[in-house]
């Protein structure tokens, strides 16, 4: 382990964000189903979506919203590819989820 921070790391990089959450947050299921929706998918959860399997730098993150679509599926607050700005979008079931975290980890002291 390093004792000094690496100064050239860009904290906006999804790669480094995902590493941080894997180490410091509760890692949850990546698949949304009607059976797990109430416990596993809470407002404020962090999700990462994969857009190019060969390029993890293209992953994009977002937050689970407290609002849902007509079927009860949570909306996602993220930078929308369609609008090019932060939006609340109905994409949870459309994009491939590669990470789902809750921070801070409620089970750590």
Jmol script that loads the backbone (N, CA, C; Angstrom):
load data "model"
ATOM      1  N   UNK A   1       0.835  -1.191   0.000  1.00  0.00           N
ATOM      2  CA  UNK A   1       0.000   0.000   0.000  1.00  0.00           C
ATOM      3  C   UNK A   1       0.873   1.245   0.000  1.00  0.00           C
ATOM      4  N   UNK A   2       0.387   2.263  -0.693  1.00  0.00           N
ATOM      5  CA  UNK A   2       1.097   3.540  -0.751  1.00  0.00           C
ATOM      6  C   UNK A   2       0.755   4.366   0.476  1.00  0.00           C
ATOM      7  N   UNK A   3       1.755   5.121   0.946  1.00  0.00           N
ATOM      8  CA  UNK A   3       1.499   6.024   2.066  1.00  0.00           C
ATOM      9  C   UNK A   3       1.224   7.440   1.577  1.00  0.00           C
ATOM     10  N   UNK A   4       1.615   7.734   0.359  1.00  0.00           N
ATOM     11  CA  UNK A   4       1.400   9.057  -0.236  1.00  0.00           C
ATOM     12  C   UNK A   4       0.393   8.951  -1.381  1.00  0.00           C
ATOM     13  N   UNK A   5      -0.501   9.931  -1.519  1.00  0.00           N
ATOM     14  CA  UNK A   5      -1.431   9.883  -2.652  1.00  0.00           C
ATOM     15  C   UNK A   5      -0.703  10.091  -3.977  1.00  0.00           C
ATOM     16  N   UNK A   6      -1.263   9.525  -5.019  1.00  0.00           N
ATOM     17  CA  UNK A   6      -0.706   9.713  -6.363  1.00  0.00           C
ATOM     18  C   UNK A   6      -1.295  11.003  -6.910  1.00  0.00           C
ATOM     19  N   UNK A   7      -0.461  11.985  -7.184  1.00  0.00           N
ATOM     20  CA  UNK A   7      -0.939  13.316  -7.542  1.00  0.00           C
ATOM     21  C   UNK A   7      -1.523  13.409  -8.944  1.00  0.00           C
ATOM     22  N   UNK A   8      -1.139  12.518  -9.852  1.00  0.00           N
ATOM     23  CA  UNK A   8      -1.595  12.629 -11.234  1.00  0.00           C
ATOM     24  C   UNK A   8      -2.892  11.874 -11.520  1.00  0.00           C
ATOM     25  N   UNK A   9      -3.510  11.268 -10.508  1.00  0.00           N
ATOM     26  CA  UNK A   9      -4.758  10.530 -10.719  1.00  0.00           C
ATOM     27  C   UNK A   9      -5.905  11.519 -10.879  1.00  0.00           C
ATOM     28  N   UNK A  10      -6.704  11.317 -11.900  1.00  0.00           N
ATOM     29  CA  UNK A  10      -7.885  12.144 -12.138  1.00  0.00           C
ATOM     30  C   UNK A  10      -9.067  11.471 -11.446  1.00  0.00           C
ATOM     31  N   UNK A  11      -9.560  12.080 -10.360  1.00  0.00           N
ATOM     32  CA  UNK A  11     -10.640  11.484  -9.577  1.00  0.00           C
ATOM     33  C   UNK A  11     -11.933  11.366 -10.372  1.00  0.00           C
ATOM     34  N   UNK A  12     -12.026  12.073 -11.504  1.00  0.00           N
ATOM     35  CA  UNK A  12     -13.235  11.973 -12.328  1.00  0.00           C
ATOM     36  C   UNK A  12     -13.239  10.706 -13.171  1.00  0.00           C
ATOM     37  N   UNK A  13     -12.094  10.035 -13.273  1.00  0.00           N
ATOM     38  CA  UNK A  13     -11.997   8.814 -14.060  1.00  0.00           C
ATOM     39  C   UNK A  13     -12.840   7.712 -13.425  1.00  0.00           C
ATOM     40  N   UNK A  14     -13.737   7.151 -14.199  1.00  0.00           N
ATOM     41  CA  UNK A  14     -14.616   6.090 -13.714  1.00  0.00           C
ATOM     42  C   UNK A  14     -13.797   4.897 -13.237  1.00  0.00           C
ATOM     43  N   UNK A  15     -12.688   4.609 -13.886  1.00  0.00           N
ATOM     44  CA  UNK A  15     -11.816   3.503 -13.491  1.00  0.00           C
ATOM     45  C   UNK A  15     -11.414   3.643 -12.027  1.00  0.00           C
ATOM     46  N   UNK A  16     -10.964   4.821 -11.625  1.00  0.00           N
ATOM     47  CA  UNK A  16     -10.530   5.036 -10.249  1.00  0.00           C
ATOM     48  C   UNK A  16     -11.713   5.091  -9.283  1.00  0.00           C
ATOM     49  N   UNK A  17     -12.825   5.614  -9.732  1.00  0.00           N
ATOM     50  CA  UNK A  17     -14.020   5.618  -8.889  1.00  0.00           C
ATOM     51  C   UNK A  17     -14.445   4.184  -8.568  1.00  0.00           C
ATOM     52  N   UNK A  18     -14.479   3.348  -9.592  1.00  0.00           N
ATOM     53  CA  UNK A  18     -14.890   1.960  -9.388  1.00  0.00           C
ATOM     54  C   UNK A  18     -13.940   1.243  -8.423  1.00  0.00           C
ATOM     55  N   UNK A  19     -12.643   1.492  -8.534  1.00  0.00           N
ATOM     56  CA  UNK A  19     -11.661   0.901  -7.614  1.00  0.00           C
ATOM     57  C   UNK A  19     -11.939   1.360  -6.187  1.00  0.00           C
ATOM     58  N   UNK A  20     -12.223   2.655  -6.009  1.00  0.00           N
ATOM     59  CA  UNK A  20     -12.513   3.198  -4.683  1.00  0.00           C
ATOM     60  C   UNK A  20     -13.735   2.519  -4.077  1.00  0.00           C
ATOM     61  N   UNK A  21     -14.817   2.429  -4.838  1.00  0.00           N
ATOM     62  CA  UNK A  21     -16.040   1.842  -4.303  1.00  0.00           C
ATOM     63  C   UNK A  21     -15.884   0.345  -4.048  1.00  0.00           C
ATOM     64  N   UNK A  22     -15.111  -0.363  -4.863  1.00  0.00           N
ATOM     65  CA  UNK A  22     -14.872  -1.792  -4.613  1.00  0.00           C
ATOM     66  C   UNK A  22     -14.182  -1.984  -3.257  1.00  0.00           C
ATOM     67  N   UNK A  23     -13.307  -1.054  -2.895  1.00  0.00           N
ATOM     68  CA  UNK A  23     -12.564  -1.163  -1.630  1.00  0.00           C
ATOM     69  C   UNK A  23     -13.329  -0.625  -0.426  1.00  0.00           C
ATOM     70  N   UNK A  24     -14.194   0.358  -0.625  1.00  0.00           N
ATOM     71  CA  UNK A  24     -14.738   1.102   0.502  1.00  0.00           C
ATOM     72  C   UNK A  24     -16.255   1.083   0.656  1.00  0.00           C
ATOM     73  N   UNK A  25     -16.957   0.483  -0.271  1.00  0.00           N
ATOM     74  CA  UNK A  25     -18.419   0.511  -0.214  1.00  0.00           C
ATOM     75  C   UNK A  25     -18.971  -0.909  -0.218  1.00  0.00           C
ATOM     76  N   UNK A  26     -20.227  -1.002   0.080  1.00  0.00           N
ATOM     77  CA  UNK A  26     -20.922  -2.280   0.001  1.00  0.00           C
ATOM     78  C   UNK A  26     -21.212  -2.562  -1.469  1.00  0.00           C
ATOM     79  N   UNK A  27     -20.721  -3.699  -1.966  1.00  0.00           N
ATOM     80  CA  UNK A  27     -20.947  -4.065  -3.367  1.00  0.00           C
ATOM     81  C   UNK A  27     -22.235  -4.872  -3.456  1.00  0.00           C
ATOM     82  N   UNK A  28     -23.133  -4.434  -4.334  1.00  0.00           N
ATOM     83  CA  UNK A  28     -24.459  -5.036  -4.455  1.00  0.00           C
ATOM     84  C   UNK A  28     -24.634  -5.717  -5.807  1.00  0.00           C
ATOM     85  N   UNK A  29     -25.787  -6.353  -5.983  1.00  0.00           N
ATOM     86  CA  UNK A  29     -26.099  -7.052  -7.235  1.00  0.00           C
ATOM     87  C   UNK A  29     -26.102  -6.090  -8.421  1.00  0.00           C
ATOM     88  N   UNK A  30     -25.717  -6.597  -9.579  1.00  0.00           N
ATOM     89  CA  UNK A  30     -25.730  -5.799 -10.806  1.00  0.00           C
ATOM     90  C   UNK A  30     -26.995  -5.997 -11.622  1.00  0.00           C
ATOM     91  N   UNK A  31     -27.814  -6.954 -11.241  1.00  0.00           N
ATOM     92  CA  UNK A  31     -29.023  -7.239 -12.012  1.00  0.00           C
ATOM     93  C   UNK A  31     -30.256  -6.761 -11.255  1.00  0.00           C
ATOM     94  N   UNK A  32     -31.057  -5.947 -11.916  1.00  0.00           N
ATOM     95  CA  UNK A  32     -32.303  -5.468 -11.324  1.00  0.00           C
ATOM     96  C   UNK A  32     -33.403  -6.465 -11.632  1.00  0.00           C
ATOM     97  N   UNK A  33     -34.082  -6.933 -10.586  1.00  0.00           N
ATOM     98  CA  UNK A  33     -35.238  -7.810 -10.766  1.00  0.00           C
ATOM     99  C   UNK A  33     -36.354  -7.325  -9.842  1.00  0.00           C
ATOM    100  N   UNK A  34     -37.557  -7.741 -10.113  1.00  0.00           N
ATOM    101  CA  UNK A  34     -38.673  -7.361  -9.255  1.00  0.00           C
ATOM    102  C   UNK A  34     -38.525  -7.943  -7.855  1.00  0.00           C
ATOM    103  N   UNK A  35     -37.802  -9.077  -7.726  1.00  0.00           N
ATOM    104  CA  UNK A  35     -37.612  -9.704  -6.419  1.00  0.00           C
ATOM    105  C   UNK A  35     -36.650  -8.935  -5.526  1.00  0.00           C
ATOM    106  N   UNK A  36     -35.666  -8.248  -6.119  1.00  0.00           N
ATOM    107  CA  UNK A  36     -34.651  -7.588  -5.298  1.00  0.00           C
ATOM    108  C   UNK A  36     -34.765  -6.069  -5.303  1.00  0.00           C
ATOM    109  N   UNK A  37     -35.783  -5.530  -5.935  1.00  0.00           N
ATOM    110  CA  UNK A  37     -35.841  -4.086  -6.167  1.00  0.00           C
ATOM    111  C   UNK A  37     -35.914  -3.255  -4.892  1.00  0.00           C
ATOM    112  N   UNK A  38     -36.628  -3.711  -3.876  1.00  0.00           N
ATOM    113  CA  UNK A  38     -36.814  -2.889  -2.684  1.00  0.00           C
ATOM    114  C   UNK A  38     -35.599  -2.876  -1.769  1.00  0.00           C
ATOM    115  N   UNK A  39     -34.892  -3.983  -1.673  1.00  0.00           N
ATOM    116  CA  UNK A  39     -33.744  -4.065  -0.771  1.00  0.00           C
ATOM    117  C   UNK A  39     -32.456  -3.660  -1.478  1.00  0.00           C
ATOM    118  N   UNK A  40     -32.256  -4.171  -2.664  1.00  0.00           N
ATOM    119  CA  UNK A  40     -30.981  -3.969  -3.360  1.00  0.00           C
ATOM    120  C   UNK A  40     -30.861  -2.645  -4.095  1.00  0.00           C
ATOM    121  N   UNK A  41     -31.947  -1.991  -4.410  1.00  0.00           N
ATOM    122  CA  UNK A  41     -31.894  -0.783  -5.240  1.00  0.00           C
ATOM    123  C   UNK A  41     -32.507   0.387  -4.482  1.00  0.00           C
ATOM    124  N   UNK A  42     -31.654   1.138  -3.790  1.00  0.00           N
ATOM    125  CA  UNK A  42     -32.095   2.231  -2.940  1.00  0.00           C
ATOM    126  C   UNK A  42     -31.648   3.581  -3.507  1.00  0.00           C
ATOM    127  N   UNK A  43     -32.415   4.642  -3.276  1.00  0.00           N
ATOM    128  CA  UNK A  43     -31.980   5.983  -3.698  1.00  0.00           C
ATOM    129  C   UNK A  43     -30.597   6.292  -3.119  1.00  0.00           C
ATOM    130  N   UNK A  44     -29.740   6.831  -3.955  1.00  0.00           N
ATOM    131  CA  UNK A  44     -28.373   7.159  -3.547  1.00  0.00           C
ATOM    132  C   UNK A  44     -27.355   6.094  -3.882  1.00  0.00           C
ATOM    133  N   UNK A  45     -27.812   4.867  -4.230  1.00  0.00           N
ATOM    134  CA  UNK A  45     -26.870   3.830  -4.656  1.00  0.00           C
ATOM    135  C   UNK A  45     -26.136   4.324  -5.903  1.00  0.00           C
ATOM    136  N   UNK A  46     -24.896   3.893  -6.045  1.00  0.00           N
ATOM    137  CA  UNK A  46     -24.061   4.287  -7.180  1.00  0.00           C
ATOM    138  C   UNK A  46     -24.039   3.123  -8.169  1.00  0.00           C
ATOM    139  N   UNK A  47     -24.254   3.420  -9.439  1.00  0.00           N
ATOM    140  CA  UNK A  47     -24.215   2.382 -10.474  1.00  0.00           C
ATOM    141  C   UNK A  47     -23.261   2.807 -11.587  1.00  0.00           C
ATOM    142  N   UNK A  48     -22.629   1.812 -12.188  1.00  0.00           N
ATOM    143  CA  UNK A  48     -21.756   2.043 -13.340  1.00  0.00           C
ATOM    144  C   UNK A  48     -22.264   1.196 -14.500  1.00  0.00           C
ATOM    145  N   UNK A  49     -22.317   1.826 -15.662  1.00  0.00           N
ATOM    146  CA  UNK A  49     -22.808   1.176 -16.871  1.00  0.00           C
ATOM    147  C   UNK A  49     -21.667   0.996 -17.864  1.00  0.00           C
ATOM    148  N   UNK A  50     -21.696  -0.123 -18.571  1.00  0.00           N
ATOM    149  CA  UNK A  50     -20.688  -0.421 -19.586  1.00  0.00           C
ATOM    150  C   UNK A  50     -21.249  -0.108 -20.967  1.00  0.00           C
ATOM    151  N   UNK A  51     -20.485   0.666 -21.723  1.00  0.00           N
ATOM    152  CA  UNK A  51     -20.889   1.002 -23.087  1.00  0.00           C
ATOM    153  C   UNK A  51     -19.997   0.345 -24.127  1.00  0.00           C
ATOM    154  N   UNK A  52     -18.759   0.002 -23.751  1.00  0.00           N
ATOM    155  CA  UNK A  52     -17.834  -0.651 -24.667  1.00  0.00           C
ATOM    156  C   UNK A  52     -17.049  -1.692 -23.870  1.00  0.00           C
ATOM    157  N   UNK A  53     -17.352  -2.999 -24.058  1.00  0.00           N
ATOM    158  CA  UNK A  53     -16.669  -4.043 -23.285  1.00  0.00           C
ATOM    159  C   UNK A  53     -15.149  -4.029 -23.454  1.00  0.00           C
ATOM    160  N   UNK A  54     -14.659  -3.526 -24.579  1.00  0.00           N
ATOM    161  CA  UNK A  54     -13.225  -3.505 -24.833  1.00  0.00           C
ATOM    162  C   UNK A  54     -12.545  -2.251 -24.289  1.00  0.00           C
ATOM    163  N   UNK A  55     -13.328  -1.302 -23.786  1.00  0.00           N
ATOM    164  CA  UNK A  55     -12.751  -0.050 -23.300  1.00  0.00           C
ATOM    165  C   UNK A  55     -13.442   0.375 -21.997  1.00  0.00           C
ATOM    166  N   UNK A  56     -12.902  -0.056 -20.841  1.00  0.00           N
ATOM    167  CA  UNK A  56     -13.539   0.294 -19.572  1.00  0.00           C
ATOM    168  C   UNK A  56     -13.532   1.800 -19.295  1.00  0.00           C
ATOM    169  N   UNK A  57     -12.722   2.557 -20.015  1.00  0.00           N
ATOM    170  CA  UNK A  57     -12.728   4.015 -19.858  1.00  0.00           C
ATOM    171  C   UNK A  57     -14.032   4.635 -20.357  1.00  0.00           C
ATOM    172  N   UNK A  58     -14.836   3.862 -21.071  1.00  0.00           N
ATOM    173  CA  UNK A  58     -16.113   4.361 -21.581  1.00  0.00           C
ATOM    174  C   UNK A  58     -17.260   4.119 -20.594  1.00  0.00           C
ATOM    175  N   UNK A  59     -16.973   3.434 -19.468  1.00  0.00           N
ATOM    176  CA  UNK A  59     -18.017   3.231 -18.455  1.00  0.00           C
ATOM    177  C   UNK A  59     -18.508   4.584 -17.967  1.00  0.00           C
ATOM    178  N   UNK A  60     -19.750   4.616 -17.534  1.00  0.00           N
ATOM    179  CA  UNK A  60     -20.356   5.862 -17.054  1.00  0.00           C
ATOM    180  C   UNK A  60     -21.112   5.563 -15.772  1.00  0.00           C
ATOM    181  N   UNK A  61     -21.000   6.456 -14.803  1.00  0.00           N
ATOM    182  CA  UNK A  61     -21.634   6.250 -13.507  1.00  0.00           C
ATOM    183  C   UNK A  61     -22.865   7.105 -13.314  1.00  0.00           C
ATOM    184  N   UNK A  62     -23.672   6.710 -12.347  1.00  0.00           N
ATOM    185  CA  UNK A  62     -24.862   7.467 -11.996  1.00  0.00           C
ATOM    186  C   UNK A  62     -25.338   7.079 -10.610  1.00  0.00           C
ATOM    187  N   UNK A  63     -26.399   7.726 -10.167  1.00  0.00           N
ATOM    188  CA  UNK A  63     -26.988   7.478  -8.854  1.00  0.00           C
ATOM    189  C   UNK A  63     -28.440   7.046  -9.024  1.00  0.00           C
ATOM    190  N   UNK A  64     -28.864   6.101  -8.201  1.00  0.00           N
ATOM    191  CA  UNK A  64     -30.259   5.682  -8.210  1.00  0.00           C
ATOM    192  C   UNK A  64     -31.095   6.818  -7.618  1.00  0.00           C
ATOM    193  N   UNK A  65     -32.135   7.195  -8.318  1.00  0.00           N
ATOM    194  CA  UNK A  65     -33.024   8.279  -7.898  1.00  0.00           C
ATOM    195  C   UNK A  65     -34.109   7.743  -6.960  1.00  0.00           C
ATOM    196  N   UNK A  66     -34.748   8.647  -6.256  1.00  0.00           N
ATOM    197  CA  UNK A  66     -35.895   8.259  -5.428  1.00  0.00           C
ATOM    198  C   UNK A  66     -37.166   8.167  -6.271  1.00  0.00           C
ATOM    199  N   UNK A  67     -37.084   8.631  -7.511  1.00  0.00           N
ATOM    200  CA  UNK A  67     -38.242   8.578  -8.413  1.00  0.00           C
ATOM    201  C   UNK A  67     -38.155   7.335  -9.295  1.00  0.00           C
ATOM    202  N   UNK A  68     -39.312   6.871  -9.762  1.00  0.00           N
ATOM    203  CA  UNK A  68     -39.373   5.663 -10.586  1.00  0.00           C
ATOM    204  C   UNK A  68     -40.173   5.935 -11.854  1.00  0.00           C
ATOM    205  N   UNK A  69     -40.066   4.982 -12.791  1.00  0.00           N
ATOM    206  CA  UNK A  69     -40.913   5.059 -13.983  1.00  0.00           C
ATOM    207  C   UNK A  69     -42.282   4.470 -13.648  1.00  0.00           C
ATOM    208  N   UNK A  70     -43.148   4.341 -14.643  1.00  0.00           N
ATOM    209  CA  UNK A  70     -44.515   3.848 -14.422  1.00  0.00           C
ATOM    210  C   UNK A  70     -44.560   2.428 -13.867  1.00  0.00           C
ATOM    211  N   UNK A  71     -43.524   1.612 -14.176  1.00  0.00           N
ATOM    212  CA  UNK A  71     -43.477   0.224 -13.703  1.00  0.00           C
ATOM    213  C   UNK A  71     -42.813   0.098 -12.333  1.00  0.00           C
ATOM    214  N   UNK A  72     -42.344   1.204 -11.774  1.00  0.00           N
ATOM    215  CA  UNK A  72     -41.693   1.162 -10.467  1.00  0.00           C
ATOM    216  C   UNK A  72     -40.190   0.988 -10.517  1.00  0.00           C
ATOM    217  N   UNK A  73     -39.600   0.977 -11.718  1.00  0.00           N
ATOM    218  CA  UNK A  73     -38.148   0.843 -11.858  1.00  0.00           C
ATOM    219  C   UNK A  73     -37.513   2.207 -11.566  1.00  0.00           C
ATOM    220  N   UNK A  74     -36.493   2.251 -10.698  1.00  0.00           N
ATOM    221  CA  UNK A  74     -35.879   3.532 -10.361  1.00  0.00           C
ATOM    222  C   UNK A  74     -35.250   4.231 -11.572  1.00  0.00           C
ATOM    223  N   UNK A  75     -35.366   5.548 -11.578  1.00  0.00           N
ATOM    224  CA  UNK A  75     -34.671   6.354 -12.567  1.00  0.00           C
ATOM    225  C   UNK A  75     -33.213   6.486 -12.121  1.00  0.00           C
ATOM    226  N   UNK A  76     -32.345   6.929 -13.030  1.00  0.00           N
ATOM    227  CA  UNK A  76     -30.918   7.094 -12.738  1.00  0.00           C
ATOM    228  C   UNK A  76     -30.536   8.541 -13.013  1.00  0.00           C
ATOM    229  N   UNK A  77     -29.832   9.140 -12.066  1.00  0.00           N
ATOM    230  CA  UNK A  77     -29.311  10.494 -12.246  1.00  0.00           C
ATOM    231  C   UNK A  77     -27.895  10.351 -12.773  1.00  0.00           C
ATOM    232  N   UNK A  78     -27.679  10.836 -13.987  1.00  0.00           N
ATOM    233  CA  UNK A  78     -26.379  10.665 -14.637  1.00  0.00           C
ATOM    234  C   UNK A  78     -26.220  11.673 -15.761  1.00  0.00           C
ATOM    235  N   UNK A  79     -25.001  11.754 -16.291  1.00  0.00           N
ATOM    236  CA  UNK A  79     -24.796  12.564 -17.482  1.00  0.00           C
ATOM    237  C   UNK A  79     -25.347  11.760 -18.643  1.00  0.00           C
ATOM    238  N   UNK A  80     -26.403  12.241 -19.209  1.00  0.00           N
ATOM    239  CA  UNK A  80     -27.098  11.526 -20.263  1.00  0.00           C
ATOM    240  C   UNK A  80     -26.378  11.685 -21.595  1.00  0.00           C
ATOM    241  N   UNK A  81     -26.179  10.574 -22.301  1.00  0.00           N
ATOM    242  CA  UNK A  81     -25.578  10.632 -23.635  1.00  0.00           C
ATOM    243  C   UNK A  81     -26.482  11.402 -24.597  1.00  0.00           C
ATOM    244  N   UNK A  82     -27.796  11.258 -24.406  1.00  0.00           N
ATOM    245  CA  UNK A  82     -28.738  11.926 -25.307  1.00  0.00           C
ATOM    246  C   UNK A  82     -28.744  13.439 -25.126  1.00  0.00           C
ATOM    247  N   UNK A  83     -28.708  13.882 -23.868  1.00  0.00           N
ATOM    248  CA  UNK A  83     -28.844  15.310 -23.598  1.00  0.00           C
ATOM    249  C   UNK A  83     -27.509  16.009 -23.352  1.00  0.00           C
ATOM    250  N   UNK A  84     -26.448  15.240 -23.055  1.00  0.00           N
ATOM    251  CA  UNK A  84     -25.136  15.830 -22.825  1.00  0.00           C
ATOM    252  C   UNK A  84     -25.054  16.625 -21.538  1.00  0.00           C
ATOM    253  N   UNK A  85     -25.962  16.373 -20.613  1.00  0.00           N
ATOM    254  CA  UNK A  85     -25.950  17.067 -19.329  1.00  0.00           C
ATOM    255  C   UNK A  85     -26.514  16.129 -18.265  1.00  0.00           C
ATOM    256  N   UNK A  86     -26.407  16.535 -17.021  1.00  0.00           N
ATOM    257  CA  UNK A  86     -26.940  15.711 -15.947  1.00  0.00           C
ATOM    258  C   UNK A  86     -28.460  15.689 -16.052  1.00  0.00           C
ATOM    259  N   UNK A  87     -28.994  14.469 -16.070  1.00  0.00           N
ATOM    260  CA  UNK A  87     -30.433  14.275 -16.241  1.00  0.00           C
ATOM    261  C   UNK A  87     -30.891  13.093 -15.402  1.00  0.00           C
ATOM    262  N   UNK A  88     -32.169  13.047 -15.141  1.00  0.00           N
ATOM    263  CA  UNK A  88     -32.784  11.896 -14.497  1.00  0.00           C
ATOM    264  C   UNK A  88     -33.401  11.073 -15.624  1.00  0.00           C
ATOM    265  N   UNK A  89     -32.836   9.898 -15.869  1.00  0.00           N
ATOM    266  CA  UNK A  89     -33.216   9.122 -17.050  1.00  0.00           C
ATOM    267  C   UNK A  89     -33.711   7.730 -16.681  1.00  0.00           C
ATOM    268  N   UNK A  90     -34.507   7.166 -17.556  1.00  0.00           N
ATOM    269  CA  UNK A  90     -35.063   5.826 -17.394  1.00  0.00           C
ATOM    270  C   UNK A  90     -34.188   4.849 -18.180  1.00  0.00           C
ATOM    271  N   UNK A  91     -33.010   4.518 -17.625  1.00  0.00           N
ATOM    272  CA  UNK A  91     -32.039   3.689 -18.348  1.00  0.00           C
ATOM    273  C   UNK A  91     -31.553   2.486 -17.551  1.00  0.00           C
ATOM    274  N   UNK A  92     -32.074   2.271 -16.354  1.00  0.00           N
ATOM    275  CA  UNK A  92     -31.552   1.202 -15.508  1.00  0.00           C
ATOM    276  C   UNK A  92     -31.614  -0.160 -16.196  1.00  0.00           C
ATOM    277  N   UNK A  93     -32.671  -0.415 -16.947  1.00  0.00           N
ATOM    278  CA  UNK A  93     -32.819  -1.709 -17.618  1.00  0.00           C
ATOM    279  C   UNK A  93     -32.305  -1.692 -19.053  1.00  0.00           C
ATOM    280  N   UNK A  94     -31.897  -0.535 -19.537  1.00  0.00           N
ATOM    281  CA  UNK A  94     -31.443  -0.434 -20.926  1.00  0.00           C
ATOM    282  C   UNK A  94     -29.942  -0.643 -21.073  1.00  0.00           C
ATOM    283  N   UNK A  95     -29.161  -0.173 -20.101  1.00  0.00           N
ATOM    284  CA  UNK A  95     -27.699  -0.260 -20.179  1.00  0.00           C
ATOM    285  C   UNK A  95     -27.193  -1.461 -19.381  1.00  0.00           C
ATOM    286  N   UNK A  96     -25.999  -1.955 -19.729  1.00  0.00           N
ATOM    287  CA  UNK A  96     -25.365  -3.053 -19.009  1.00  0.00           C
ATOM    288  C   UNK A  96     -24.737  -2.524 -17.729  1.00  0.00           C
ATOM    289  N   UNK A  97     -25.170  -3.044 -16.584  1.00  0.00           N
ATOM    290  CA  UNK A  97     -24.657  -2.604 -15.289  1.00  0.00           C
ATOM    291  C   UNK A  97     -23.413  -3.416 -14.951  1.00  0.00           C
ATOM    292  N   UNK A  98     -22.297  -2.730 -14.652  1.00  0.00           N
ATOM    293  CA  UNK A  98     -21.055  -3.414 -14.306  1.00  0.00           C
ATOM    294  C   UNK A  98     -20.628  -3.134 -12.867  1.00  0.00           C
ATOM    295  N   UNK A  99     -21.339  -2.271 -12.172  1.00  0.00           N
ATOM    296  CA  UNK A  99     -21.032  -1.995 -10.776  1.00  0.00           C
ATOM    297  C   UNK A  99     -22.232  -1.384 -10.081  1.00  0.00           C
ATOM    298  N   UNK A 100     -22.450  -1.799  -8.836  1.00  0.00           N
ATOM    299  CA  UNK A 100     -23.571  -1.283  -8.045  1.00  0.00           C
ATOM    300  C   UNK A 100     -23.101  -1.248  -6.596  1.00  0.00           C
ATOM    301  N   UNK A 101     -23.049  -0.043  -5.998  1.00  0.00           N
ATOM    302  CA  UNK A 101     -22.458   0.144  -4.679  1.00  0.00           C
ATOM    303  C   UNK A 101     -23.328   1.013  -3.791  1.00  0.00           C
ATOM    304  N   UNK A 102     -23.161   0.801  -2.486  1.00  0.00           N
ATOM    305  CA  UNK A 102     -23.798   1.664  -1.493  1.00  0.00           C
ATOM    306  C   UNK A 102     -22.674   2.202  -0.612  1.00  0.00           C
ATOM    307  N   UNK A 103     -22.600   3.523  -0.519  1.00  0.00           N
ATOM    308  CA  UNK A 103     -21.530   4.168   0.243  1.00  0.00           C
ATOM    309  C   UNK A 103     -22.129   5.170   1.195  1.00  0.00           C
ATOM    310  N   UNK A 104     -21.686   5.215   2.434  1.00  0.00           N
ATOM    311  CA  UNK A 104     -20.680   4.294   2.978  1.00  0.00           C
ATOM    312  C   UNK A 104     -21.276   2.921   3.242  1.00  0.00           C
ATOM    313  N   UNK A 105     -20.404   1.968   3.408  1.00  0.00           N
ATOM    314  CA  UNK A 105     -20.828   0.616   3.685  1.00  0.00           C
ATOM    315  C   UNK A 105     -21.525   0.583   5.040  1.00  0.00           C
ATOM    316  N   UNK A 106     -22.825   0.274   5.096  1.00  0.00           N
ATOM    317  CA  UNK A 106     -23.554   0.323   6.360  1.00  0.00           C
ATOM    318  C   UNK A 106     -23.142  -0.756   7.347  1.00  0.00           C
ATOM    319  N   UNK A 107     -22.331  -1.724   6.922  1.00  0.00           N
ATOM    320  CA  UNK A 107     -21.938  -2.820   7.795  1.00  0.00           C
ATOM    321  C   UNK A 107     -20.571  -2.633   8.415  1.00  0.00           C
ATOM    322  N   UNK A 108     -19.877  -1.542   8.077  1.00  0.00           N
ATOM    323  CA  UNK A 108     -18.576  -1.263   8.674  1.00  0.00           C
ATOM    324  C   UNK A 108     -18.753  -0.326   9.849  1.00  0.00           C
ATOM    325  N   UNK A 109     -17.850  -0.465  10.820  1.00  0.00           N
ATOM    326  CA  UNK A 109     -17.918   0.424  11.993  1.00  0.00           C
ATOM    327  C   UNK A 109     -17.172   1.696  11.737  1.00  0.00           C
TER     328      UNK A 109
END
end "model"
wireframe off; spacefill off
backbone 0.3
color backbone group
